[in-house]
Amino acid sequence: MASSSVWTPQENKLFERALAVYDRDTPDRWHKIARVVGSKTAEEVKRHYQVLIEDLRRIELGNVPFPNYRS
């Protein structure tokens, strides 16, 4: 079932929960996570994870500025 690359807050929450259940050593990890999300393919789930990891890497390297919050 193919879908757009837009992820809803609900899909993201399901994705996060599934990541906590299915670690990197889980056979067919991306298919299992896609089944939990329900509206994404294994490839879409894997790509979403790769983007997340890249975002975290950039944050850790200081390449993402902190927002300027007003008090």
PQR file of N, CA, C, O and H, with PARSE charges and radii, in Angstrom:
ATOM      1  N   MET A   1       0.844  -1.169   0.000 -0.4000 1.5000
ATOM      2  CA  MET A   1       0.000   0.000   0.000 -0.0000 2.0000
ATOM      3  C   MET A   1       0.892   1.235   0.000  0.5500 1.7000
ATOM      4  O   MET A   1       1.510   1.544   1.019 -0.5500 1.4000
ATOM      5  N   ALA A   2       0.969   1.928  -1.093 -0.4000 1.5000
ATOM      6  CA  ALA A   2       1.785   3.130  -1.171 -0.0000 2.0000
ATOM      7  C   ALA A   2       0.997   4.328  -0.678  0.5500 1.7000
ATOM      8  O   ALA A   2      -0.224   4.390  -0.819 -0.5500 1.4000
ATOM      9  H   ALA A   2       0.467   1.677  -1.921  0.4000 1.0000
ATOM     10  N   SER A   3       1.701   5.258  -0.110 -0.4000 1.5000
ATOM     11  CA  SER A   3       1.055   6.483   0.349 -0.0000 2.0000
ATOM     12  C   SER A   3       2.029   7.631   0.182  0.5500 1.7000
ATOM     13  O   SER A   3       3.185   7.431  -0.192 -0.5500 1.4000
ATOM     14  H   SER A   3       2.693   5.207   0.005  0.4000 1.0000
ATOM     15  N   SER A   4       1.561   8.823   0.460 -0.4000 1.5000
ATOM     16  CA  SER A   4       2.428   9.981   0.319 -0.0000 2.0000
ATOM     17  C   SER A   4       3.483   9.994   1.413  0.5500 1.7000
ATOM     18  O   SER A   4       3.411   9.230   2.376 -0.5500 1.4000
ATOM     19  H   SER A   4       0.622   8.985   0.764  0.4000 1.0000
ATOM     20  N   SER A   5       4.465  10.873   1.249 -0.4000 1.5000
ATOM     21  CA  SER A   5       5.539  10.952   2.229 -0.0000 2.0000
ATOM     22  C   SER A   5       5.160  11.798   3.438  0.5500 1.7000
ATOM     23  O   SER A   5       5.964  11.947   4.358 -0.5500 1.4000
ATOM     24  H   SER A   5       4.524  11.494   0.467  0.4000 1.0000
ATOM     25  N   VAL A   6       3.968  12.347   3.455 -0.4000 1.5000
ATOM     26  CA  VAL A   6       3.506  13.129   4.598 -0.0000 2.0000
ATOM     27  C   VAL A   6       3.097  12.172   5.714  0.5500 1.7000
ATOM     28  O   VAL A   6       2.348  11.219   5.498 -0.5500 1.4000
ATOM     29  H   VAL A   6       3.314  12.226   2.707  0.4000 1.0000
ATOM     30  N   TRP A   7       3.604  12.447   6.903 -0.4000 1.5000
ATOM     31  CA  TRP A   7       3.296  11.613   8.070 -0.0000 2.0000
ATOM     32  C   TRP A   7       2.430  12.407   9.036  0.5500 1.7000
ATOM     33  O   TRP A   7       2.759  13.541   9.383 -0.5500 1.4000
ATOM     34  H   TRP A   7       4.212  13.221   7.079  0.4000 1.0000
ATOM     35  N   THR A   8       1.335  11.818   9.464 -0.4000 1.5000
ATOM     36  CA  THR A   8       0.462  12.462  10.439 -0.0000 2.0000
ATOM     37  C   THR A   8       1.055  12.290  11.835  0.5500 1.7000
ATOM     38  O   THR A   8       1.911  11.430  12.041 -0.5500 1.4000
ATOM     39  H   THR A   8       1.068  10.897   9.182  0.4000 1.0000
ATOM     40  N   PRO A   9       0.611  13.097  12.792 -0.5600 1.5000
ATOM     41  CA  PRO A   9       1.070  12.897  14.172  0.2800 2.0000
ATOM     42  C   PRO A   9       0.765  11.485  14.680  0.5500 1.7000
ATOM     43  O   PRO A   9       1.570  10.900  15.404 -0.5500 1.4000
ATOM     44  N   GLN A  10      -0.376  10.945  14.310 -0.4000 1.5000
ATOM     45  CA  GLN A  10      -0.736   9.583  14.735 -0.0000 2.0000
ATOM     46  C   GLN A  10       0.217   8.550  14.132  0.5500 1.7000
ATOM     47  O   GLN A  10       0.650   7.630  14.826 -0.5500 1.4000
ATOM     48  H   GLN A  10      -1.031  11.419  13.721  0.4000 1.0000
ATOM     49  N   GLU A  11       0.543   8.694  12.854 -0.4000 1.5000
ATOM     50  CA  GLU A  11       1.489   7.773  12.216 -0.0000 2.0000
ATOM     51  C   GLU A  11       2.865   7.865  12.879  0.5500 1.7000
ATOM     52  O   GLU A  11       3.524   6.847  13.092 -0.5500 1.4000
ATOM     53  H   GLU A  11       0.191   9.441  12.290  0.4000 1.0000
ATOM     54  N   ASN A  12       3.293   9.078  13.202 -0.4000 1.5000
ATOM     55  CA  ASN A  12       4.575   9.249  13.881 -0.0000 2.0000
ATOM     56  C   ASN A  12       4.578   8.592  15.252  0.5500 1.7000
ATOM     57  O   ASN A  12       5.571   7.977  15.642 -0.5500 1.4000
ATOM     58  H   ASN A  12       2.757   9.905  13.029  0.4000 1.0000
ATOM     59  N   LYS A  13       3.494   8.712  15.976 -0.4000 1.5000
ATOM     60  CA  LYS A  13       3.399   8.084  17.301 -0.0000 2.0000
ATOM     61  C   LYS A  13       3.463   6.564  17.167  0.5500 1.7000
ATOM     62  O   LYS A  13       4.170   5.909  17.933 -0.5500 1.4000
ATOM     63  H   LYS A  13       2.687   9.211  15.659  0.4000 1.0000
ATOM     64  N   LEU A  14       2.745   5.999  16.215 -0.4000 1.5000
ATOM     65  CA  LEU A  14       2.796   4.553  15.982 -0.0000 2.0000
ATOM     66  C   LEU A  14       4.199   4.119  15.565  0.5500 1.7000
ATOM     67  O   LEU A  14       4.682   3.071  15.995 -0.5500 1.4000
ATOM     68  H   LEU A  14       2.171   6.530  15.592  0.4000 1.0000
ATOM     69  N   PHE A  15       4.844   4.916  14.738 -0.4000 1.5000
ATOM     70  CA  PHE A  15       6.208   4.647  14.296 -0.0000 2.0000
ATOM     71  C   PHE A  15       7.164   4.618  15.488  0.5500 1.7000
ATOM     72  O   PHE A  15       7.975   3.701  15.614 -0.5500 1.4000
ATOM     73  H   PHE A  15       4.451   5.767  14.389  0.4000 1.0000
ATOM     74  N   GLU A  16       7.067   5.616  16.356 -0.4000 1.5000
ATOM     75  CA  GLU A  16       7.934   5.688  17.535 -0.0000 2.0000
ATOM     76  C   GLU A  16       7.728   4.488  18.452  0.5500 1.7000
ATOM     77  O   GLU A  16       8.691   3.906  18.951 -0.5500 1.4000
ATOM     78  H   GLU A  16       6.408   6.361  16.253  0.4000 1.0000
ATOM     79  N   ARG A  17       6.492   4.130  18.665 -0.4000 1.5000
ATOM     80  CA  ARG A  17       6.204   2.977  19.530 -0.0000 2.0000
ATOM     81  C   ARG A  17       6.735   1.683  18.916  0.5500 1.7000
ATOM     82  O   ARG A  17       7.276   0.832  19.622 -0.5500 1.4000
ATOM     83  H   ARG A  17       5.709   4.602  18.260  0.4000 1.0000
ATOM     84  N   ALA A  18       6.580   1.540  17.616 -0.4000 1.5000
ATOM     85  CA  ALA A  18       7.066   0.331  16.945 -0.0000 2.0000
ATOM     86  C   ALA A  18       8.591   0.258  16.984  0.5500 1.7000
ATOM     87  O   ALA A  18       9.152  -0.829  17.116 -0.5500 1.4000
ATOM     88  H   ALA A  18       6.141   2.231  17.043  0.4000 1.0000
ATOM     89  N   LEU A  19       9.265   1.399  16.870 -0.4000 1.5000
ATOM     90  CA  LEU A  19      10.727   1.406  16.976 -0.0000 2.0000
ATOM     91  C   LEU A  19      11.185   0.902  18.339  0.5500 1.7000
ATOM     92  O   LEU A  19      12.221   0.247  18.452 -0.5500 1.4000
ATOM     93  H   LEU A  19       8.810   2.282  16.763  0.4000 1.0000
ATOM     94  N   ALA A  20      10.409   1.211  19.368 -0.4000 1.5000
ATOM     95  CA  ALA A  20      10.758   0.759  20.717 -0.0000 2.0000
ATOM     96  C   ALA A  20      10.577  -0.750  20.862  0.5500 1.7000
ATOM     97  O   ALA A  20      11.237  -1.378  21.690 -0.5500 1.4000
ATOM     98  H   ALA A  20       9.568   1.743  19.277  0.4000 1.0000
ATOM     99  N   VAL A  21       9.696  -1.326  20.069 -0.4000 1.5000
ATOM    100  CA  VAL A  21       9.418  -2.763  20.147 -0.0000 2.0000
ATOM    101  C   VAL A  21      10.373  -3.556  19.256  0.5500 1.7000
ATOM    102  O   VAL A  21      10.908  -4.583  19.671 -0.5500 1.4000
ATOM    103  H   VAL A  21       9.161  -0.816  19.397  0.4000 1.0000
ATOM    104  N   TYR A  22      10.581  -3.076  18.034 -0.4000 1.5000
ATOM    105  CA  TYR A  22      11.377  -3.805  17.048 -0.0000 2.0000
ATOM    106  C   TYR A  22      12.747  -3.149  16.896  0.5500 1.7000
ATOM    107  O   TYR A  22      12.886  -2.151  16.189 -0.5500 1.4000
ATOM    108  H   TYR A  22      10.146  -2.242  17.697  0.4000 1.0000
ATOM    109  N   ASP A  23      13.757  -3.708  17.559 -0.4000 1.5000
ATOM    110  CA  ASP A  23      15.093  -3.132  17.479 -0.0000 2.0000
ATOM    111  C   ASP A  23      15.794  -3.552  16.193  0.5500 1.7000
ATOM    112  O   ASP A  23      15.234  -4.286  15.379 -0.5500 1.4000
ATOM    113  H   ASP A  23      13.644  -4.519  18.134  0.4000 1.0000
ATOM    114  N   ARG A  24      17.011  -3.084  16.024 -0.4000 1.5000
ATOM    115  CA  ARG A  24      17.732  -3.312  14.757 -0.0000 2.0000
ATOM    116  C   ARG A  24      18.027  -4.773  14.469  0.5500 1.7000
ATOM    117  O   ARG A  24      18.321  -5.125  13.327 -0.5500 1.4000
ATOM    118  H   ARG A  24      17.466  -2.488  16.685  0.4000 1.0000
ATOM    119  N   ASP A  25      17.955  -5.634  15.483 -0.4000 1.5000
ATOM    120  CA  ASP A  25      18.209  -7.062  15.276 -0.0000 2.0000
ATOM    121  C   ASP A  25      16.954  -7.861  14.930  0.5500 1.7000
ATOM    122  O   ASP A  25      17.032  -9.070  14.710 -0.5500 1.4000
ATOM    123  H   ASP A  25      17.716  -5.348  16.411  0.4000 1.0000
ATOM    124  N   THR A  26      15.813  -7.205  14.881 -0.4000 1.5000
ATOM    125  CA  THR A  26      14.556  -7.879  14.579 -0.0000 2.0000
ATOM    126  C   THR A  26      14.493  -8.254  13.098  0.5500 1.7000
ATOM    127  O   THR A  26      14.651  -7.389  12.236 -0.5500 1.4000
ATOM    128  H   THR A  26      15.750  -6.223  15.060  0.4000 1.0000
ATOM    129  N   PRO A  27      14.264  -9.535  12.797 -0.5600 1.5000
ATOM    130  CA  PRO A  27      14.085  -9.916  11.388  0.2800 2.0000
ATOM    131  C   PRO A  27      12.859  -9.211  10.792  0.5500 1.7000
ATOM    132  O   PRO A  27      11.833  -9.069  11.458 -0.5500 1.4000
ATOM    133  N   ASP A  28      12.974  -8.780   9.560 -0.4000 1.5000
ATOM    134  CA  ASP A  28      11.873  -8.087   8.863 -0.0000 2.0000
ATOM    135  C   ASP A  28      11.386  -6.868   9.636  0.5500 1.7000
ATOM    136  O   ASP A  28      10.191  -6.570   9.661 -0.5500 1.4000
ATOM    137  H   ASP A  28      13.807  -8.896   9.020  0.4000 1.0000
ATOM    138  N   ARG A  29      12.315  -6.174  10.259 -0.4000 1.5000
ATOM    139  CA  ARG A  29      11.986  -5.014  11.104 -0.0000 2.0000
ATOM    140  C   ARG A  29      11.093  -3.999  10.398  0.5500 1.7000
ATOM    141  O   ARG A  29      10.068  -3.596  10.948 -0.5500 1.4000
ATOM    142  H   ARG A  29      13.286  -6.415  10.238  0.4000 1.0000
ATOM    143  N   TRP A  30      11.461  -3.583   9.205 -0.4000 1.5000
ATOM    144  CA  TRP A  30      10.721  -2.516   8.522 -0.0000 2.0000
ATOM    145  C   TRP A  30       9.320  -2.967   8.127  0.5500 1.7000
ATOM    146  O   TRP A  30       8.383  -2.169   8.150 -0.5500 1.4000
ATOM    147  H   TRP A  30      12.294  -3.910   8.758  0.4000 1.0000
ATOM    148  N   HIS A  31       9.171  -4.219   7.771 -0.4000 1.5000
ATOM    149  CA  HIS A  31       7.835  -4.737   7.450 -0.0000 2.0000
ATOM    150  C   HIS A  31       6.959  -4.761   8.700  0.5500 1.7000
ATOM    151  O   HIS A  31       5.775  -4.431   8.639 -0.5500 1.4000
ATOM    152  H   HIS A  31       9.932  -4.867   7.752  0.4000 1.0000
ATOM    153  N   LYS A  32       7.530  -5.146   9.811 -0.4000 1.5000
ATOM    154  CA  LYS A  32       6.765  -5.189  11.063 -0.0000 2.0000
ATOM    155  C   LYS A  32       6.363  -3.789  11.509  0.5500 1.7000
ATOM    156  O   LYS A  32       5.233  -3.573  11.947 -0.5500 1.4000
ATOM    157  H   LYS A  32       8.492  -5.415   9.861  0.4000 1.0000
ATOM    158  N   ILE A  33       7.280  -2.846  11.398 -0.4000 1.5000
ATOM    159  CA  ILE A  33       6.951  -1.469  11.772 -0.0000 2.0000
ATOM    160  C   ILE A  33       5.897  -0.910  10.822  0.5500 1.7000
ATOM    161  O   ILE A  33       4.976  -0.219  11.260 -0.5500 1.4000
ATOM    162  H   ILE A  33       8.198  -3.022  11.042  0.4000 1.0000
ATOM    163  N   ALA A  34       6.019  -1.199   9.534 -0.4000 1.5000
ATOM    164  CA  ALA A  34       5.017  -0.738   8.565 -0.0000 2.0000
ATOM    165  C   ALA A  34       3.644  -1.305   8.893  0.5500 1.7000
ATOM    166  O   ALA A  34       2.635  -0.617   8.739 -0.5500 1.4000
ATOM    167  H   ALA A  34       6.767  -1.760   9.179  0.4000 1.0000
ATOM    168  N   ARG A  35       3.600  -2.548   9.341 -0.4000 1.5000
ATOM    169  CA  ARG A  35       2.326  -3.154   9.730 -0.0000 2.0000
ATOM    170  C   ARG A  35       1.707  -2.418  10.914  0.5500 1.7000
ATOM    171  O   ARG A  35       0.491  -2.230  10.964 -0.5500 1.4000
ATOM    172  H   ARG A  35       4.420  -3.107   9.465  0.4000 1.0000
ATOM    173  N   VAL A  36       2.539  -2.002  11.866 -0.4000 1.5000
ATOM    174  CA  VAL A  36       2.035  -1.259  13.028 -0.0000 2.0000
ATOM    175  C   VAL A  36       1.501   0.104  12.590  0.5500 1.7000
ATOM    176  O   VAL A  36       0.421   0.516  13.012 -0.5500 1.4000
ATOM    177  H   VAL A  36       3.527  -2.155  11.826  0.4000 1.0000
ATOM    178  N   VAL A  37       2.253   0.797  11.750 -0.4000 1.5000
ATOM    179  CA  VAL A  37       1.817   2.116  11.278 -0.0000 2.0000
ATOM    180  C   VAL A  37       0.550   1.968  10.439  0.5500 1.7000
ATOM    181  O   VAL A  37      -0.384   2.759  10.568 -0.5500 1.4000
ATOM    182  H   VAL A  37       3.131   0.462  11.408  0.4000 1.0000
ATOM    183  N   GLY A  38       0.527   0.958   9.586 -0.4000 1.5000
ATOM    184  CA  GLY A  38      -0.684   0.619   8.855 -0.0000 2.0000
ATOM    185  C   GLY A  38      -0.899   1.325   7.537  0.5500 1.7000
ATOM    186  O   GLY A  38      -1.615   0.810   6.678 -0.5500 1.4000
ATOM    187  H   GLY A  38       1.287   0.316   9.481  0.4000 1.0000
ATOM    188  N   SER A  39      -0.306   2.480   7.350 -0.4000 1.5000
ATOM    189  CA  SER A  39      -0.566   3.251   6.135 -0.0000 2.0000
ATOM    190  C   SER A  39       0.703   3.553   5.349  0.5500 1.7000
ATOM    191  O   SER A  39       0.684   4.366   4.424 -0.5500 1.4000
ATOM    192  H   SER A  39       0.276   2.898   8.048  0.4000 1.0000
ATOM    193  N   LYS A  40       1.801   2.905   5.711 -0.4000 1.5000
ATOM    194  CA  LYS A  40       3.086   3.123   5.050 -0.0000 2.0000
ATOM    195  C   LYS A  40       3.695   1.789   4.643  0.5500 1.7000
ATOM    196  O   LYS A  40       3.438   0.756   5.260 -0.5500 1.4000
ATOM    197  H   LYS A  40       1.817   2.245   6.463  0.4000 1.0000
ATOM    198  N   THR A  41       4.508   1.832   3.590 -0.4000 1.5000
ATOM    199  CA  THR A  41       5.221   0.633   3.159 -0.0000 2.0000
ATOM    200  C   THR A  41       6.491   0.471   3.994  0.5500 1.7000
ATOM    201  O   THR A  41       6.901   1.387   4.708 -0.5500 1.4000
ATOM    202  H   THR A  41       4.717   2.671   3.089  0.4000 1.0000
ATOM    203  N   ALA A  42       7.098  -0.693   3.894 -0.4000 1.5000
ATOM    204  CA  ALA A  42       8.362  -0.932   4.590 -0.0000 2.0000
ATOM    205  C   ALA A  42       9.429   0.057   4.109  0.5500 1.7000
ATOM    206  O   ALA A  42      10.226   0.543   4.910 -0.5500 1.4000
ATOM    207  H   ALA A  42       6.765  -1.437   3.314  0.4000 1.0000
ATOM    208  N   GLU A  43       9.446   0.351   2.825 -0.4000 1.5000
ATOM    209  CA  GLU A  43      10.421   1.311   2.289 -0.0000 2.0000
ATOM    210  C   GLU A  43      10.184   2.713   2.836  0.5500 1.7000
ATOM    211  O   GLU A  43      11.138   3.421   3.161 -0.5500 1.4000
ATOM    212  H   GLU A  43       8.798  -0.044   2.174  0.4000 1.0000
ATOM    213  N   GLU A  44       8.920   3.120   2.941 -0.4000 1.5000
ATOM    214  CA  GLU A  44       8.615   4.442   3.494 -0.0000 2.0000
ATOM    215  C   GLU A  44       9.027   4.532   4.958  0.5500 1.7000
ATOM    216  O   GLU A  44       9.536   5.561   5.403 -0.5500 1.4000
ATOM    217  H   GLU A  44       8.145   2.545   2.678  0.4000 1.0000
ATOM    218  N   VAL A  45       8.808   3.468   5.695 -0.4000 1.5000
ATOM    219  CA  VAL A  45       9.176   3.425   7.110 -0.0000 2.0000
ATOM    220  C   VAL A  45      10.697   3.498   7.253  0.5500 1.7000
ATOM    221  O   VAL A  45      11.212   4.239   8.091 -0.5500 1.4000
ATOM    222  H   VAL A  45       8.394   2.633   5.334  0.4000 1.0000
ATOM    223  N   LYS A  46      11.402   2.738   6.443 -0.4000 1.5000
ATOM    224  CA  LYS A  46      12.864   2.741   6.498 -0.0000 2.0000
ATOM    225  C   LYS A  46      13.408   4.127   6.152  0.5500 1.7000
ATOM    226  O   LYS A  46      14.328   4.612   6.811 -0.5500 1.4000
ATOM    227  H   LYS A  46      10.983   2.137   5.762  0.4000 1.0000
ATOM    228  N   ARG A  47      12.855   4.758   5.135 -0.4000 1.5000
ATOM    229  CA  ARG A  47      13.295   6.107   4.741 -0.0000 2.0000
ATOM    230  C   ARG A  47      13.001   7.117   5.849  0.5500 1.7000
ATOM    231  O   ARG A  47      13.821   7.996   6.113 -0.5500 1.4000
ATOM    232  H   ARG A  47      12.108   4.363   4.600  0.4000 1.0000
ATOM    233  N   HIS A  48      11.858   7.003   6.490 -0.4000 1.5000
ATOM    234  CA  HIS A  48      11.493   7.899   7.589 -0.0000 2.0000
ATOM    235  C   HIS A  48      12.511   7.766   8.723  0.5500 1.7000
ATOM    236  O   HIS A  48      12.905   8.760   9.333 -0.5500 1.4000
ATOM    237  H   HIS A  48      11.192   6.289   6.274  0.4000 1.0000
ATOM    238  N   TYR A  49      12.928   6.546   8.995 -0.4000 1.5000
ATOM    239  CA  TYR A  49      13.940   6.286  10.022 -0.0000 2.0000
ATOM    240  C   TYR A  49      15.282   6.913   9.632  0.5500 1.7000
ATOM    241  O   TYR A  49      15.950   7.521  10.468 -0.5500 1.4000
ATOM    242  H   TYR A  49      12.608   5.738   8.499  0.4000 1.0000
ATOM    243  N   GLN A  50      15.669   6.767   8.378 -0.4000 1.5000
ATOM    244  CA  GLN A  50      16.934   7.340   7.917 -0.0000 2.0000
ATOM    245  C   GLN A  50      16.934   8.862   8.037  0.5500 1.7000
ATOM    246  O   GLN A  50      17.947   9.458   8.404 -0.5500 1.4000
ATOM    247  H   GLN A  50      15.126   6.273   7.699  0.4000 1.0000
ATOM    248  N   VAL A  51      15.811   9.484   7.731 -0.4000 1.5000
ATOM    249  CA  VAL A  51      15.690  10.939   7.866 -0.0000 2.0000
ATOM    250  C   VAL A  51      15.789  11.328   9.342  0.5500 1.7000
ATOM    251  O   VAL A  51      16.445  12.312   9.683 -0.5500 1.4000
ATOM    252  H   VAL A  51      14.988   9.000   7.432  0.4000 1.0000
ATOM    253  N   LEU A  52      15.147  10.566  10.206 -0.4000 1.5000
ATOM    254  CA  LEU A  52      15.214  10.821  11.645 -0.0000 2.0000
ATOM    255  C   LEU A  52      16.658  10.747  12.145  0.5500 1.7000
ATOM    256  O   LEU A  52      17.107  11.625  12.882 -0.5500 1.4000
ATOM    257  H   LEU A  52      14.615   9.767   9.929  0.4000 1.0000
ATOM    258  N   ILE A  53      17.374   9.715  11.751 -0.4000 1.5000
ATOM    259  CA  ILE A  53      18.769   9.546  12.165 -0.0000 2.0000
ATOM    260  C   ILE A  53      19.626  10.707  11.659  0.5500 1.7000
ATOM    261  O   ILE A  53      20.483  11.207  12.388 -0.5500 1.4000
ATOM    262  H   ILE A  53      17.009   9.001  11.153  0.4000 1.0000
ATOM    263  N   GLU A  54      19.402  11.132  10.430 -0.4000 1.5000
ATOM    264  CA  GLU A  54      20.154  12.265   9.884 -0.0000 2.0000
ATOM    265  C   GLU A  54      19.834  13.553  10.645  0.5500 1.7000
ATOM    266  O   GLU A  54      20.735  14.346  10.918 -0.5500 1.4000
ATOM    267  H   GLU A  54      18.705  10.725   9.838  0.4000 1.0000
ATOM    268  N   ASP A  55      18.571  13.769  10.987 -0.4000 1.5000
ATOM    269  CA  ASP A  55      18.195  14.938  11.790 -0.0000 2.0000
ATOM    270  C   ASP A  55      18.909  14.929  13.136  0.5500 1.7000
ATOM    271  O   ASP A  55      19.425  15.957  13.574 -0.5500 1.4000
ATOM    272  H   ASP A  55      17.839  13.125  10.765  0.4000 1.0000
ATOM    273  N   LEU A  56      18.940  13.777  13.790 -0.4000 1.5000
ATOM    274  CA  LEU A  56      19.617  13.663  15.085 -0.0000 2.0000
ATOM    275  C   LEU A  56      21.114  13.939  14.946  0.5500 1.7000
ATOM    276  O   LEU A  56      21.711  14.605  15.792 -0.5500 1.4000
ATOM    277  H   LEU A  56      18.521  12.941  13.434  0.4000 1.0000
ATOM    278  N   ARG A  57      21.704  13.429  13.889 -0.4000 1.5000
ATOM    279  CA  ARG A  57      23.130  13.664  13.654 -0.0000 2.0000
ATOM    280  C   ARG A  57      23.416  15.156  13.502  0.5500 1.7000
ATOM    281  O   ARG A  57      24.382  15.668  14.068 -0.5500 1.4000
ATOM    282  H   ARG A  57      21.219  12.887  13.202  0.4000 1.0000
ATOM    283  N   ARG A  58      22.585  15.842  12.744 -0.4000 1.5000
ATOM    284  CA  ARG A  58      22.774  17.283  12.538 -0.0000 2.0000
ATOM    285  C   ARG A  58      22.601  18.057  13.839  0.5500 1.7000
ATOM    286  O   ARG A  58      23.347  18.999  14.107 -0.5500 1.4000
ATOM    287  H   ARG A  58      21.801  15.426  12.285  0.4000 1.0000
ATOM    288  N   ILE A  59      21.632  17.668  14.638 -0.4000 1.5000
ATOM    289  CA  ILE A  59      21.420  18.322  15.935 -0.0000 2.0000
ATOM    290  C   ILE A  59      22.647  18.130  16.818  0.5500 1.7000
ATOM    291  O   ILE A  59      23.136  19.085  17.422 -0.5500 1.4000
ATOM    292  H   ILE A  59      21.027  16.903  14.420  0.4000 1.0000
ATOM    293  N   GLU A  60      23.144  16.894  16.893 -0.4000 1.5000
ATOM    294  CA  GLU A  60      24.303  16.597  17.733 -0.0000 2.0000
ATOM    295  C   GLU A  60      25.557  17.333  17.267  0.5500 1.7000
ATOM    296  O   GLU A  60      26.413  17.666  18.087 -0.5500 1.4000
ATOM    297  H   GLU A  60      22.746  16.119  16.402  0.4000 1.0000
ATOM    298  N   LEU A  61      25.677  17.587  15.984 -0.4000 1.5000
ATOM    299  CA  LEU A  61      26.827  18.320  15.450 -0.0000 2.0000
ATOM    300  C   LEU A  61      26.670  19.834  15.587  0.5500 1.7000
ATOM    301  O   LEU A  61      27.585  20.591  15.264 -0.5500 1.4000
ATOM    302  H   LEU A  61      24.981  17.316  15.318  0.4000 1.0000
ATOM    303  N   GLY A  62      25.512  20.268  16.064 -0.4000 1.5000
ATOM    304  CA  GLY A  62      25.270  21.694  16.229 -0.0000 2.0000
ATOM    305  C   GLY A  62      24.885  22.397  14.948  0.5500 1.7000
ATOM    306  O   GLY A  62      24.982  23.621  14.862 -0.5500 1.4000
ATOM    307  H   GLY A  62      24.769  19.654  16.327  0.4000 1.0000
ATOM    308  N   ASN A  63      24.450  21.646  13.952 -0.4000 1.5000
ATOM    309  CA  ASN A  63      24.075  22.233  12.665 -0.0000 2.0000
ATOM    310  C   ASN A  63      22.630  22.717  12.614  0.5500 1.7000
ATOM    311  O   ASN A  63      22.192  23.270  11.605 -0.5500 1.4000
ATOM    312  H   ASN A  63      24.371  20.652  14.022  0.4000 1.0000
ATOM    313  N   VAL A  64      21.903  22.513  13.685 -0.4000 1.5000
ATOM    314  CA  VAL A  64      20.512  22.961  13.742 -0.0000 2.0000
ATOM    315  C   VAL A  64      20.424  24.018  14.834  0.5500 1.7000
ATOM    316  O   VAL A  64      20.630  23.703  16.006 -0.5500 1.4000
ATOM    317  H   VAL A  64      22.258  22.065  14.505  0.4000 1.0000
ATOM    318  N   PRO A  65      20.123  25.261  14.478 -0.5600 1.5000
ATOM    319  CA  PRO A  65      20.071  26.315  15.500  0.2800 2.0000
ATOM    320  C   PRO A  65      18.869  26.140  16.427  0.5500 1.7000
ATOM    321  O   PRO A  65      17.815  25.645  16.025 -0.5500 1.4000
ATOM    322  N   PHE A  66      19.055  26.554  17.660 -0.4000 1.5000
ATOM    323  CA  PHE A  66      17.948  26.536  18.606 -0.0000 2.0000
ATOM    324  C   PHE A  66      16.963  27.633  18.230  0.5500 1.7000
ATOM    325  O   PHE A  66      17.370  28.709  17.793 -0.5500 1.4000
ATOM    326  H   PHE A  66      19.911  26.956  17.987  0.4000 1.0000
ATOM    327  N   PRO A  67      15.676  27.370  18.395 -0.5600 1.5000
ATOM    328  CA  PRO A  67      14.688  28.410  18.102  0.2800 2.0000
ATOM    329  C   PRO A  67      14.845  29.580  19.072  0.5500 1.7000
ATOM    330  O   PRO A  67      15.269  29.397  20.214 -0.5500 1.4000
ATOM    331  N   ASN A  68      14.510  30.749  18.621 -0.4000 1.5000
ATOM    332  CA  ASN A  68      14.575  31.946  19.453 -0.0000 2.0000
ATOM    333  C   ASN A  68      13.213  32.155  20.104  0.5500 1.7000
ATOM    334  O   ASN A  68      12.363  32.870  19.574 -0.5500 1.4000
ATOM    335  H   ASN A  68      14.166  30.898  17.694  0.4000 1.0000
ATOM    336  N   TYR A  69      13.014  31.522  21.263 -0.4000 1.5000
ATOM    337  CA  TYR A  69      11.746  31.638  21.974 -0.0000 2.0000
ATOM    338  C   TYR A  69      11.692  32.954  22.729  0.5500 1.7000
ATOM    339  O   TYR A  69      12.685  33.394  23.310 -0.5500 1.4000
ATOM    340  H   TYR A  69      13.704  30.941  21.694  0.4000 1.0000
ATOM    341  N   ARG A  70      10.546  33.564  22.714 -0.4000 1.5000
ATOM    342  CA  ARG A  70      10.347  34.780  23.513 -0.0000 2.0000
ATOM    343  C   ARG A  70       9.784  34.381  24.857  0.5500 1.7000
ATOM    344  O   ARG A  70       8.963  33.469  24.952 -0.5500 1.4000
ATOM    345  H   ARG A  70       9.740  33.207  22.242  0.4000 1.0000
ATOM    346  N   SER A  71      10.222  35.058  25.884 -0.4000 1.5000
ATOM    347  CA  SER A  71       9.723  34.710  27.226 -0.0000 2.0000
ATOM    348  C   SER A  71       8.544  35.557  27.617  0.5500 1.7000
ATOM    349  O   SER A  71       8.004  35.395  28.711 -0.5500 1.4000
ATOM    350  H   SER A  71      10.889  35.799  25.807  0.4000 1.0000
TER
END
